Amino acid sequence: MSFLKEIERRRTFGIISHPDAGKTTLTEKLLLFGGAIQEAGAVKNNKIKKGATSDFMEIERQRGISVSTSVLAFNYKDKKINILDTPGHKDFAEDTYRTLTAVDSVIVVIDVAKGVEEQTEKLVSVCRLRNIPMIVFINKLDREGKDAFDLMDEVEQKLGLKVTPLSFPIGMGYDFQGIYNLWEQNINLFSGDSRKNIEETIAFSDLQSPELEKIIGQNPANKLREELELIAEVYPEFNREDYLEGSLQPVFFGSALNNFGVRELLDCFIDIAPAPRAKESDTRLVKPSEEKMSGFVFKIHANMDPKHRDRLAFVKIVSGTFERNKPYLHVRHNKNLKFSSPNAFFAEKKEIVDTSYPGDIVGLHDTGNFKIGDTLTEGENMNFRGIPSFSPEHFRYINNADPLKSKQLEKGIDQLMDEGVAQLFTLEMNNRKVIGTVGALQYEVIQYRLEHEYGAKCTYENFPVHKACWVKPDDPKNEEFKEFKRIKQKFLAKDKYNQLVFLADSDFTIQMTISKYPSVKLFFTSEFD
């Protein structure tokens, strides 16, 4: 198959939602259609011993949440689909923001009863900043929930989207009978039996036909006709160009747990979703169809296999073909690296691949060369943009609880910070180490992983800091900057990349500092120019 055809076949997307809206369940059901797994594991149900395929860290299995982003690939019809399943829990938001730099489109999952929740709003706003095409999937229709029109209004108002339904529910909760698929013009009947993988679908081109009453009953038939008329009047017709530009979002309804409405979503998705897209670097726009390989690291995961201490760097291929055993330039280190066993993923199953194409995610074994945001090329000196660290919201001193294991602790902290689990700040004054995270649950994960993966124990102490501000003086030699360093020395630290950081204890302090030292610029993300 030609290089351009390979690019055209690929669909790389992320699934985002608030915790518990059914994101991991939807991922499982998509894999089922791709023939990648035989039985889908439910996340919460303890009776099913098989945990969800995409949750492979022990702590995820215990809590029933996804805390690390996993990559899953499968073929469906003639398309190669790469799903990046992201953590929904807000404490892991930073991992999700970074993953969103590696996707070409997004499916947003919304719970029919809860509607739009806080984490969904945050993640959608990140997608809107980058105009990522989005499809909305309204889940759990077999439960009582909000009216379909009210939900679509809520999505438009709270998320600032412009929607158009491509499928529509017939009844809901107890009365739920199925879905009318506007995209394919057919009716899909709900049997309520999740063991049936694929439900029966009845093609329906003429809704006025009396057959409709026979199938779903008189009242539901009349109601459906009215609702579809209303949709035609109120919502814009689907236009693929608007969707690709991020200005129109199609909506699907279904129940992922019962595997209902998922095929419609997938069939439409592979028709309309974008193939791999161009990406901006610090020197130019890089197109997927270029011959020369380029890609960037958006995630690092250590110890995916507890039996082998390994680290994998996840690389999104942006252009060209990535080949096994071919040397590529690691731009930051300015040295060539070869990879003898690049991995493609299927949750915890990995296989070695010889060739990968734009849109694919490749796992490279890493001995400590990579950090998040690194760029690989065939020799060109450029860096992909847009993978910043954000200012953490929680700060704690980290102490060694076992003096005999200080080496293991250091190594463990070092590797976990490379993964971007949290950020490490070393105080200038006394070299004490402070860990900053986006959410408090991260501290548990760090403690757990240090003990189980590195054999090191740590304790924490509170450190009352409000925000980390990266510091950039107009002139490092001027008196004002020296004065700033002298007065604030207790609150100055270095981050992992040796950048100076001011740990401010309140918003008020930040405002005062800005007005008192105008030539010292403060930033809330680590990527600034």
Disulfide bonds with the S-S distance in Angstrom:
none
